[in-house]
Amino acid sequence: MRKSRAESPFYRAGRAAVIWLQRKLPRTQLLLVFSVLVGITAGLAAVILKNLVHAIRELVLTNRPSYFQNQIYLLLPMMGILLTVLVIRVFFRNRFERGVARVLVAISRRSSKLRRSQMFSHVLTSGITVGFGGSAGLESPIVVTGAAIGSNMGKAPFFSYKERTVLLACGAAAGIAAVFNAPVAGLLFALEILLTDVTISAFIPLILASVSGVLCSTILMREEVLFSFRSLQPFDYHNLPYFLLLGIFCGLVSVYYAQVTLKIESLFHRMGEESRFTKALIGGAILGLLIFIFPPLFGEGYESIKALSQGQLHTLFQPELYEQMQDNQWFVLLFVGAIALVKVVATSVTWPGAETGANFAPSLFVGGYVGFFFSRLVNMVSSVRLPEDNFTVVGMAGILAGVMYAPLTGVFLIAEITNGYDLIVPLMVVAATSYALVRWFEQFPMDTRELAKKGQILTQNRDLNILRSISLEQLIERNFHELSPQTSLGKIVEAVTHTKRSLFPVVSPEDKHLQGIILLDDLKEVMFKPELYDQLTARQLMKLPPEFVDVHEEMPSVMHKFDHTGAWNLPVVDQGQYVGFVSKSGVFMAYRRFLLMQSEK
């Protein structure tokens, strides 16, 4: 008989080790040990994913028939997307969530708990999609993978929600650090994107995880697999105005990126979840055609960015298609600009069928082409000579900051992959300008825009985060004495003597609709006049409440009604029918309980 997981010697050994660590180490040191374990595991996952993609790519491109040189670009991406859809359906039963946004939802709504399958599902699906030429990136999948690794290690009973969230962020940080060999960028990514409420105690685990991830990539990953730049020109402060203009340009392109992506996603979304193979066929066909016309769109495309920075523009063209035009400088410039714009479309049509990838790597790709386009255009129309390699890499930070809303990650990522901080000033200028311009158009990044507006993820507004985490249903108080509109004053006075409440809902007995409320203060003038007991009724004494609260309403809206009316109790209704009351004191108590839970050690 097959042994269960609980009977496995590996499982027993692991459990014994964890129990031993728990007994020997205090909570803070235990968290540090687990952050290193998470970092190593996430780093190994990143190494596996990067090498898997390169192995698949070498396999499918090296063994292609000689008579099928260029046409293969028309079919490979579709094959990869269809194979990915098949894997998702057969092995994961269509239970697949794409992108960093779902990690944010898990932090906000699921106590930072991700499914175990997410520790390997994105490695497999992204490896297939990108290996076969899908115009997506590997960074977001490895973020989800690392986050799932940290989340599942953090499910140990001795870890709190706060500590599990830190381990989740450790996995994501280690994944980014390993992919780019950039520990600071990994740390900052976790802080900017995942941890909206950061305490100093989270820094050390994140640093240890990032360093562990980088060590894995340094030891195990081949140099040609890493994305890095070795030779760039020194920064010249005379070019600072042009870097400022590049930042504005990057911001505008980032707005275009978001609008086009959301529009294409909306078009595919209308086709429904049942038509994944149809969406894969359509997306694969469009992607294959785009790659045939623009070869740099194949896969991640990082090699073409290196070629741009080194001035090797001939590698961007299909010789058979553009043989007569490669020497025309204006054609080359327009071709580069077209690739930057079309990349957004290529990435968007890769997702609907494959359900993998996200905007991290595509934004770097677009940024590299935008930076080169800008500097080459200035050099062609003026006597200024801008360093095109510098503008290429700085543009990457500008688009990453504008698309992901992560300016610090963009700045330090490019600084680290260029092996120095010589360009730190232009990187800061371009990233900050692009980010500020995009935020002027939209408060939230496109990946999380709808989720943030619906209150499904945490934002930088701590007060809103806490209110959205409080359930209205749990705060409804139902032990109020209901009165009918015909109830006499005498019976109302009798009810006052049998309840500790100072408020009475007047409810229609036929349809349970709330007609009004009666406050104890409103009864003081008449309750001591027995001659009125049979003359006055609840209908004559009641008044409308200052506001009604819908049973499905979000807590920020409820709190706004409390602040607007100054009331301490508001009635809760469901399509007009009386449900109960919610009190401001109840909200405050729930708010305090949430703060205590968050601060537990």
C-alpha positions as CSV (number, residue, x, y, z in Angstrom):
1,M,0.0,0.0,0.0
2,R,1.2,3.5,-0.8
3,K,2.4,5.4,2.2
4,S,0.6,8.5,3.2
5,R,2.4,11.8,3.5
6,A,2.2,11.5,7.3
7,E,3.9,8.1,7.2
8,S,6.7,9.3,4.9
9,P,10.2,9.3,6.5
10,F,10.9,12.6,4.9
11,Y,7.8,14.1,6.4
12,R,8.5,12.7,9.8
13,A,12.1,13.9,9.7
14,G,11.0,17.4,8.7
15,R,8.3,17.5,11.4
16,A,10.9,16.4,14.0
17,A,13.3,19.1,12.9
18,V,10.7,21.8,13.1
19,I,9.6,20.6,16.6
20,W,13.2,20.6,17.7
21,L,13.8,24.2,16.4
22,Q,10.6,25.4,18.0
23,R,11.8,24.1,21.4
24,K,15.3,25.4,21.1
25,L,14.8,28.8,19.5
26,P,12.7,31.9,20.5
27,R,10.0,33.1,18.1
28,T,12.2,35.8,16.5
29,Q,15.1,33.5,15.8
30,L,12.7,30.8,14.5
31,L,11.4,33.3,12.0
32,L,14.9,34.1,10.8
33,V,15.7,30.4,10.3
34,F,12.5,29.9,8.3
35,S,13.2,33.0,6.2
36,V,16.5,31.5,5.1
37,L,14.8,28.2,4.3
38,V,12.2,30.1,2.3
39,G,14.9,32.1,0.5
40,I,16.8,29.0,-0.5
41,T,13.7,27.1,-1.7
42,A,12.4,30.1,-3.7
43,G,15.9,30.6,-5.1
44,L,16.0,27.0,-6.3
45,A,12.6,27.4,-7.9
46,A,13.9,30.5,-9.7
47,V,16.9,28.6,-11.0
48,I,14.7,25.7,-12.1
49,L,12.3,28.0,-14.0
50,K,15.0,30.0,-15.8
51,N,16.9,26.9,-16.9
52,L,13.7,25.2,-17.9
53,V,12.8,28.1,-20.2
54,H,16.3,28.2,-21.8
55,A,16.3,24.4,-22.2
56,I,12.9,24.3,-23.9
57,R,13.9,27.3,-26.1
58,E,17.2,25.6,-27.2
59,L,15.3,22.4,-27.9
60,V,12.6,23.8,-30.1
61,L,14.8,26.3,-32.0
62,T,18.0,24.2,-32.4
63,N,16.2,21.2,-33.9
64,R,14.0,23.1,-36.4
65,P,14.1,22.0,-40.1
66,S,16.2,24.1,-42.4
67,Y,13.2,24.8,-44.7
68,F,11.2,26.0,-41.7
69,Q,13.5,28.7,-40.4
70,N,11.1,31.7,-40.0
71,Q,7.7,30.1,-40.2
72,I,8.3,28.3,-36.9
73,Y,7.7,31.6,-35.2
74,L,4.1,31.5,-36.4
75,L,3.4,28.1,-34.7
76,L,5.6,27.8,-31.6
77,P,3.8,30.4,-29.4
78,M,0.4,28.9,-30.2
79,M,1.7,25.4,-29.4
80,G,3.1,26.6,-26.0
81,I,-0.1,28.4,-25.1
82,L,-2.3,25.4,-26.0
83,L,0.0,23.0,-24.1
84,T,-0.2,25.3,-21.1
85,V,-4.0,25.4,-21.2
86,L,-4.0,21.6,-21.4
87,V,-1.7,21.3,-18.4
88,I,-3.9,23.7,-16.4
89,R,-7.0,21.7,-17.3
90,V,-5.6,18.2,-16.7
91,F,-3.3,18.7,-13.8
92,F,-4.8,21.7,-12.0
93,R,-8.5,21.3,-12.9
94,N,-8.6,24.9,-14.1
95,R,-7.9,26.1,-10.5
96,F,-5.2,28.6,-11.5
97,E,-4.7,32.2,-10.4
98,R,-2.3,34.4,-12.3
99,G,-0.3,37.4,-11.2
100,V,0.8,39.2,-8.1
101,A,-2.7,40.6,-7.5
102,R,-3.8,37.2,-6.3
103,V,-1.0,37.2,-3.8
104,L,-2.3,40.5,-2.5
105,V,-5.8,39.1,-2.2
106,A,-4.4,36.2,-0.2
107,I,-2.7,38.6,2.2
108,S,-5.9,40.6,2.6
109,R,-8.6,38.0,2.5
110,R,-7.1,34.6,3.1
111,S,-4.8,35.2,6.1
112,S,-1.8,35.0,3.7
113,K,-2.5,31.4,2.8
114,L,-1.8,30.2,-0.7
115,R,-2.5,26.7,-2.1
116,R,0.3,24.1,-2.1
117,S,-0.1,23.6,-5.9
118,Q,1.1,27.2,-6.4
119,M,4.5,26.3,-5.2
120,F,5.1,24.5,-8.5
121,S,2.2,25.2,-10.9
122,H,3.6,28.6,-12.1
123,V,7.0,27.1,-12.7
124,L,5.6,24.5,-15.0
125,T,3.1,26.6,-16.9
126,S,5.4,29.7,-17.3
127,G,8.3,27.5,-18.4
128,I,6.2,26.0,-21.2
129,T,4.6,29.3,-22.3
130,V,7.8,31.4,-22.4
131,G,10.0,28.5,-23.5
132,F,7.8,28.1,-26.6
133,G,8.0,31.9,-27.3
134,G,5.1,33.3,-25.3
135,S,5.7,37.1,-25.0
136,A,5.6,37.1,-21.2
137,G,8.0,37.1,-18.4
138,L,9.1,34.8,-15.6
139,E,9.4,37.3,-12.7
140,S,5.7,37.4,-11.7
141,P,5.4,33.6,-11.8
142,I,8.4,33.2,-9.6
143,V,7.0,35.9,-7.2
144,V,3.8,33.8,-6.9
145,T,5.9,30.6,-6.5
146,G,8.1,32.1,-3.9
147,A,5.1,33.6,-2.1
148,A,3.4,30.2,-2.0
149,I,6.5,28.6,-0.6
150,G,6.7,31.2,2.2
151,S,3.0,31.0,2.8
152,N,3.0,27.2,3.2
153,M,6.0,27.2,5.4
154,G,4.3,29.8,7.4
155,K,1.3,27.6,8.0
156,A,3.1,26.0,10.9
157,P,0.8,26.5,14.0
158,F,3.4,28.5,15.9
159,F,3.4,31.3,13.3
160,S,0.9,34.2,13.5
161,Y,-0.8,35.8,10.5
162,K,1.8,38.6,10.7
163,E,4.7,36.2,10.6
164,R,3.2,34.1,7.9
165,T,2.8,37.3,5.8
166,V,6.5,38.1,6.3
167,L,7.5,34.6,5.2
168,L,5.3,35.0,2.1
169,A,7.1,38.3,1.3
170,C,10.4,36.6,1.9
171,G,9.6,34.0,-0.8
172,A,8.7,36.7,-3.3
173,A,11.8,38.8,-2.4
174,A,14.1,35.7,-2.8
175,G,12.5,34.9,-6.2
176,I,13.1,38.4,-7.6
177,A,16.6,38.5,-6.1
178,A,17.5,35.1,-7.6
179,V,16.2,35.9,-11.1
180,F,18.1,39.1,-11.4
181,N,21.0,38.4,-9.0
182,A,19.7,41.6,-7.3
183,P,19.1,41.3,-3.5
184,V,18.3,44.9,-2.8
185,A,15.7,44.9,-5.6
186,G,14.1,41.8,-4.2
187,L,13.9,43.4,-0.8
188,L,12.4,46.6,-2.1
189,F,9.9,44.7,-4.3
190,A,8.5,43.0,-1.3
191,L,8.3,46.2,0.6
192,E,6.7,48.3,-2.2
193,I,4.3,45.7,-3.6
194,L,3.4,43.2,-0.9
195,L,3.9,44.7,2.5
196,T,1.8,47.8,2.8
197,D,2.3,48.0,6.5
198,V,6.0,47.5,7.3
199,T,7.7,47.3,10.6
200,I,11.4,47.2,11.2
201,S,11.2,43.6,12.4
202,A,10.4,42.5,8.8
203,F,13.6,43.8,7.3
204,I,16.0,41.2,8.7
205,P,14.0,38.2,7.5
206,L,13.6,39.8,4.0
207,I,17.3,40.6,3.8
208,L,18.2,37.0,4.8
209,A,15.7,35.6,2.2
210,S,17.0,37.8,-0.6
211,V,20.6,37.0,0.1
212,S,19.8,33.3,0.2
213,G,18.0,33.5,-3.1
214,V,20.9,35.4,-4.7
215,L,23.4,32.8,-3.5
216,C,21.3,30.0,-5.1
217,S,21.4,31.8,-8.5
218,T,25.1,32.7,-8.2
219,I,26.1,29.1,-7.5
220,L,23.7,27.3,-9.7
221,M,22.7,29.5,-12.6
222,R,24.7,29.9,-15.8
223,E,26.1,33.3,-16.6
224,E,24.3,33.5,-19.9
225,V,21.0,32.9,-18.3
226,L,21.3,36.0,-16.1
227,F,20.2,39.4,-17.3
228,S,23.0,41.9,-16.8
229,F,25.0,44.7,-18.4
230,R,28.7,45.0,-18.1
231,S,29.8,48.2,-19.9
232,L,27.9,51.5,-19.7
233,Q,29.1,55.1,-20.1
234,P,29.6,57.4,-17.0
235,F,26.8,59.7,-16.1
236,D,27.1,63.2,-17.5
237,Y,25.1,65.8,-15.6
238,H,24.6,67.8,-18.8
239,N,22.2,65.1,-20.0
240,L,19.9,65.6,-16.9
241,P,17.2,67.6,-18.8
242,Y,17.0,64.8,-21.3
243,F,16.6,62.2,-18.6
244,L,13.8,64.3,-17.2
245,L,12.1,64.3,-20.6
246,L,12.6,60.6,-20.8
247,G,10.8,60.2,-17.5
248,I,7.8,62.1,-18.9
249,F,7.9,60.0,-22.0
250,C,8.0,56.8,-19.9
251,G,5.1,58.0,-17.9
252,L,3.0,58.5,-21.0
253,V,4.0,55.2,-22.5
254,S,3.1,53.6,-19.1
255,V,-0.4,55.0,-19.3
256,Y,-0.7,53.6,-22.9
257,Y,0.5,50.3,-21.6
258,A,-2.2,50.1,-18.9
259,Q,-5.0,51.2,-21.2
260,V,-4.2,48.8,-24.0
261,T,-3.7,45.9,-21.7
262,L,-6.9,46.4,-19.8
263,K,-8.8,46.8,-23.1
264,I,-7.5,43.6,-24.6
265,E,-8.1,41.7,-21.3
266,S,-11.7,43.0,-21.3
267,L,-12.2,41.7,-24.9
268,F,-11.0,38.3,-24.0
269,H,-12.8,38.2,-20.7
270,R,-16.1,38.6,-22.6
271,M,-15.5,35.2,-24.2
272,G,-16.0,33.5,-20.8
273,E,-14.0,31.0,-18.7
274,E,-15.3,28.0,-20.7
275,S,-13.6,29.1,-23.9
276,R,-10.0,28.8,-22.8
277,F,-8.9,26.8,-25.9
278,T,-10.6,29.3,-28.2
279,K,-8.9,32.2,-26.5
280,A,-5.6,30.3,-26.7
281,L,-6.0,29.7,-30.4
282,I,-6.9,33.4,-31.1
283,G,-4.1,34.7,-28.8
284,G,-1.6,32.2,-30.2
285,A,-2.4,33.1,-33.8
286,I,-2.1,36.9,-33.1
287,L,1.1,36.4,-31.1
288,G,2.7,34.2,-33.8
289,L,2.0,36.8,-36.5
290,L,3.4,39.6,-34.3
291,I,6.6,37.6,-33.6
292,F,7.0,36.7,-37.3
293,I,7.0,40.5,-38.1
294,F,8.9,41.5,-34.9
295,P,11.2,38.7,-33.9
296,P,12.4,40.3,-30.6
297,L,8.9,39.7,-29.2
298,F,9.8,35.9,-28.9
299,G,10.0,34.9,-25.3
300,E,11.3,37.3,-22.6
301,G,13.2,39.4,-25.2
302,Y,16.1,40.3,-22.8
303,E,18.7,39.4,-25.4
304,S,17.4,42.1,-27.8
305,I,17.7,44.7,-25.0
306,K,21.3,43.8,-24.7
307,A,21.7,44.1,-28.4
308,L,20.1,47.6,-28.4
309,S,22.4,48.8,-25.7
310,Q,25.4,47.5,-27.7
311,G,24.2,49.0,-31.0
312,Q,23.7,45.6,-32.6
313,L,20.5,46.5,-34.4
314,H,20.8,44.0,-37.2
315,T,19.9,41.2,-34.7
316,L,16.3,42.7,-34.5
317,F,15.4,42.0,-38.1
318,Q,14.3,39.1,-40.2
319,P,16.8,39.3,-43.0
320,E,14.3,38.1,-45.6
321,L,11.6,40.6,-44.7
322,Y,13.7,43.7,-44.1
323,E,16.8,43.2,-46.3
324,Q,16.3,46.4,-48.2
325,M,15.4,48.6,-45.2
326,Q,18.0,47.8,-42.6
327,D,20.3,50.6,-43.6
328,N,17.6,53.2,-43.4
329,Q,18.0,55.0,-40.1
330,W,14.5,56.3,-39.9
331,F,13.0,52.9,-40.7
332,V,15.2,51.3,-37.9
333,L,14.0,54.0,-35.5
334,L,10.3,53.5,-36.3
335,F,10.8,49.7,-36.2
336,V,12.2,50.0,-32.6
337,G,9.3,52.3,-31.6
338,A,6.8,49.9,-33.1
339,I,8.3,47.0,-31.1
340,A,7.8,48.9,-27.9
341,L,4.2,49.6,-28.6
342,V,3.4,46.1,-30.1
343,K,5.0,44.4,-27.1
344,V,2.0,45.4,-25.0
345,V,-0.4,43.7,-27.4
346,A,1.8,40.6,-27.6
347,T,2.0,40.2,-23.9
348,S,-1.8,40.8,-23.5
349,V,-2.7,38.1,-26.0
350,T,-0.4,35.6,-24.4
351,W,-2.2,35.7,-21.1
352,P,-5.9,34.9,-21.8
353,G,-5.2,31.4,-22.9
354,A,-2.1,30.5,-20.9
355,E,-3.1,32.4,-17.7
356,T,0.5,32.9,-16.9
357,G,3.0,35.7,-16.8
358,A,2.4,39.3,-15.9
359,N,3.8,42.8,-16.4
360,F,7.2,42.8,-14.7
361,A,9.4,41.5,-17.5
362,P,7.3,43.1,-20.3
363,S,7.6,46.5,-18.7
364,L,11.4,46.1,-18.6
365,F,11.3,45.2,-22.3
366,V,9.2,48.1,-23.3
367,G,11.3,50.4,-21.1
368,G,14.5,49.4,-22.9
369,Y,13.1,50.0,-26.3
370,V,11.5,53.3,-25.2
371,G,14.8,54.5,-23.8
372,F,16.7,53.6,-26.9
373,F,14.0,55.2,-29.2
374,F,14.1,58.4,-27.2
375,S,17.9,58.8,-27.3
376,R,18.3,57.7,-30.9
377,L,15.6,60.2,-31.9
378,V,17.4,63.1,-30.1
379,N,20.7,62.1,-31.7
380,M,19.2,62.1,-35.1
381,V,17.4,65.4,-35.0
382,S,19.9,67.5,-33.1
383,S,23.6,67.9,-32.5
384,V,23.4,66.4,-29.1
385,R,25.0,63.0,-28.6
386,L,23.2,61.1,-25.9
387,P,24.6,57.8,-24.7
388,E,22.1,55.3,-26.1
389,D,23.2,52.4,-23.8
390,N,22.5,54.5,-20.7
391,F,19.1,55.7,-21.9
392,T,18.2,52.1,-22.8
393,V,18.7,50.8,-19.3
394,V,17.3,53.9,-17.5
395,G,14.2,53.6,-19.6
396,M,13.6,50.2,-18.2
397,A,13.4,51.7,-14.7
398,G,11.0,54.3,-15.9
399,I,8.4,51.9,-17.4
400,L,8.7,49.5,-14.5
401,A,8.0,52.4,-12.1
402,G,5.1,53.5,-14.2
403,V,3.5,50.1,-14.8
404,M,4.1,48.4,-11.5
405,Y,4.1,51.5,-9.3
406,A,7.4,50.4,-7.9
407,P,9.9,53.2,-8.4
408,L,12.4,52.1,-5.8
409,T,12.4,48.6,-7.2
410,G,13.0,50.0,-10.7
411,V,15.9,52.2,-9.5
412,F,17.8,49.6,-7.6
413,L,17.1,46.7,-9.9
414,I,18.7,48.5,-12.8
415,A,21.5,49.7,-10.6
416,E,22.3,46.1,-9.6
417,I,22.0,44.5,-13.0
418,T,24.4,47.2,-14.4
419,N,26.9,46.2,-11.7
420,G,27.2,49.6,-10.1
421,Y,25.4,52.8,-9.0
422,D,27.0,55.2,-11.6
423,L,23.5,55.9,-13.0
424,I,21.7,56.2,-9.7
425,V,20.8,59.9,-10.3
426,P,19.2,59.5,-13.8
427,L,17.5,56.3,-12.6
428,M,15.9,58.2,-9.7
429,V,14.9,61.1,-11.9
430,V,13.3,59.0,-14.6
431,A,11.6,56.6,-12.2
432,A,10.2,59.3,-10.0
433,T,9.0,61.4,-12.9
434,S,7.3,58.5,-14.6
435,Y,5.7,57.3,-11.4
436,A,4.4,60.8,-10.5
437,L,2.9,61.3,-13.9
438,V,1.1,57.9,-13.9
439,R,-0.2,58.5,-10.4
440,W,-1.7,61.8,-11.7
441,F,-3.8,59.7,-14.1
442,E,-4.6,56.7,-11.8
443,Q,-4.2,56.0,-8.1
444,F,-3.7,52.3,-8.4
445,P,-1.6,50.1,-10.8
446,M,-3.5,48.3,-13.5
447,D,-2.9,44.8,-12.0
448,T,-4.7,45.7,-8.8
449,R,-6.9,48.6,-9.8
450,E,-10.3,46.9,-9.6
451,L,-9.3,44.8,-6.6
452,A,-8.2,47.9,-4.7
453,K,-11.3,49.9,-5.5
454,K,-13.5,46.9,-4.4
455,G,-11.5,46.7,-1.1
456,Q,-10.2,43.2,-1.8
457,I,-6.6,44.0,-1.2
458,L,-4.6,46.1,1.2
459,T,-3.4,49.6,0.2
460,Q,-1.2,52.2,1.7
461,N,-4.2,53.6,3.7
462,R,-3.9,51.7,6.9
463,D,-7.3,52.9,8.3
464,L,-9.1,51.7,5.1
465,N,-7.2,48.4,5.3
466,I,-8.5,47.7,8.8
467,L,-12.1,48.8,8.1
468,R,-12.2,46.6,5.0
469,S,-11.0,43.6,7.1
470,I,-14.0,44.0,9.4
471,S,-17.1,42.1,8.5
472,L,-20.4,44.0,8.9
473,E,-22.3,40.7,9.4
474,Q,-20.4,40.0,12.6
475,L,-21.2,43.4,14.0
476,I,-25.0,43.4,13.5
477,E,-26.9,43.5,16.8
478,R,-30.3,41.9,16.7
479,N,-31.5,41.9,20.3
480,F,-33.7,45.0,19.9
481,H,-37.4,45.1,20.9
482,E,-39.4,45.5,17.7
483,L,-42.5,47.6,17.7
484,S,-45.3,47.6,15.1
485,P,-46.6,51.0,13.9
486,Q,-49.9,50.4,15.8
487,T,-48.2,49.7,19.2
488,S,-49.7,52.1,21.8
489,L,-47.6,54.4,24.0
490,G,-48.6,52.3,27.0
491,K,-47.1,49.2,25.6
492,I,-44.0,51.1,24.5
493,V,-43.5,52.3,28.1
494,E,-44.0,48.7,29.3
495,A,-41.3,47.6,26.8
496,V,-38.9,50.3,28.1
497,T,-39.1,48.7,31.5
498,H,-38.1,45.2,30.1
499,T,-35.1,46.2,28.0
500,K,-31.8,47.8,28.5
501,R,-31.9,49.3,25.0
502,S,-32.6,53.0,24.5
503,L,-33.7,52.5,20.9
504,F,-36.7,50.7,19.3
505,P,-37.2,49.8,15.6
506,V,-40.7,50.2,14.3
507,V,-41.2,47.3,11.9
508,S,-44.2,46.5,9.6
509,P,-45.5,43.1,10.7
510,E,-46.6,42.2,7.1
511,D,-43.4,42.6,5.2
512,K,-40.8,43.3,8.0
513,H,-39.9,46.6,6.4
514,L,-38.4,49.2,8.8
515,Q,-40.8,52.1,9.1
516,G,-38.8,54.2,11.6
517,I,-37.1,54.3,15.0
518,I,-38.1,55.6,18.4
519,L,-35.4,56.9,20.8
520,L,-35.8,56.8,24.6
521,D,-35.1,60.6,24.7
522,D,-38.1,61.2,22.4
523,L,-40.4,59.5,24.9
524,K,-39.4,61.5,28.0
525,E,-42.0,64.2,27.4
526,V,-45.0,61.8,27.0
527,M,-44.1,58.6,28.9
528,F,-45.1,60.0,32.3
529,K,-48.6,61.1,31.0
530,P,-50.9,58.1,31.4
531,E,-53.8,59.9,29.7
532,L,-51.8,59.6,26.4
533,Y,-51.1,55.9,26.7
534,D,-54.0,54.9,24.5
535,Q,-54.0,58.0,22.3
536,L,-50.5,57.9,20.9
537,T,-49.0,55.1,18.7
538,A,-45.5,54.2,17.5
539,R,-46.4,55.6,14.1
540,Q,-46.9,59.0,15.6
541,L,-43.8,58.9,17.8
542,M,-41.3,57.4,15.4
543,K,-38.9,59.2,13.1
544,L,-36.8,58.2,10.2
545,P,-33.2,57.1,11.0
546,P,-30.5,59.5,9.8
547,E,-29.1,56.8,7.5
548,F,-29.8,53.2,6.5
549,V,-27.0,50.6,6.2
550,D,-27.3,47.8,3.6
551,V,-26.4,44.4,4.9
552,H,-23.8,44.0,2.1
553,E,-22.2,47.4,2.5
554,E,-18.5,47.8,3.0
555,M,-17.3,49.0,6.4
556,P,-15.6,52.2,5.1
557,S,-18.9,53.3,3.7
558,V,-20.6,52.4,7.0
559,M,-18.0,54.4,9.0
560,H,-18.5,57.4,6.6
561,K,-22.3,57.3,7.5
562,F,-21.5,57.4,11.2
563,D,-19.1,60.3,10.8
564,H,-21.6,62.2,8.5
565,T,-24.7,61.7,10.8
566,G,-23.0,61.8,14.2
567,A,-25.2,58.8,15.2
568,W,-24.1,56.0,17.4
569,N,-26.5,53.4,16.1
570,L,-27.7,52.8,12.5
571,P,-30.3,50.3,11.3
572,V,-29.2,47.5,8.9
573,V,-31.6,46.5,6.2
574,D,-31.7,43.9,3.5
575,Q,-33.8,45.3,0.5
576,G,-35.7,47.4,3.0
577,Q,-36.4,44.6,5.5
578,Y,-35.2,45.1,9.0
579,V,-32.1,43.0,10.0
580,G,-30.7,44.8,13.2
581,F,-28.5,47.6,14.2
582,V,-24.8,48.3,13.9
583,S,-23.2,50.5,16.6
584,K,-20.2,52.8,16.4
585,S,-18.8,51.3,19.6
586,G,-19.0,47.8,18.1
587,V,-17.0,49.0,15.1
588,F,-14.4,50.6,17.4
589,M,-14.1,47.4,19.4
590,A,-13.6,45.3,16.2
591,Y,-11.0,47.9,15.0
592,R,-9.1,47.5,18.3
593,R,-9.2,43.7,18.1
594,F,-7.7,43.8,14.6
595,L,-4.9,46.0,15.8
596,L,-4.2,43.6,18.7
597,M,-4.1,40.7,16.3
598,Q,-1.7,42.4,14.0
599,S,0.7,43.3,16.8
600,E,0.9,39.9,18.3
601,K,4.4,38.4,18.4
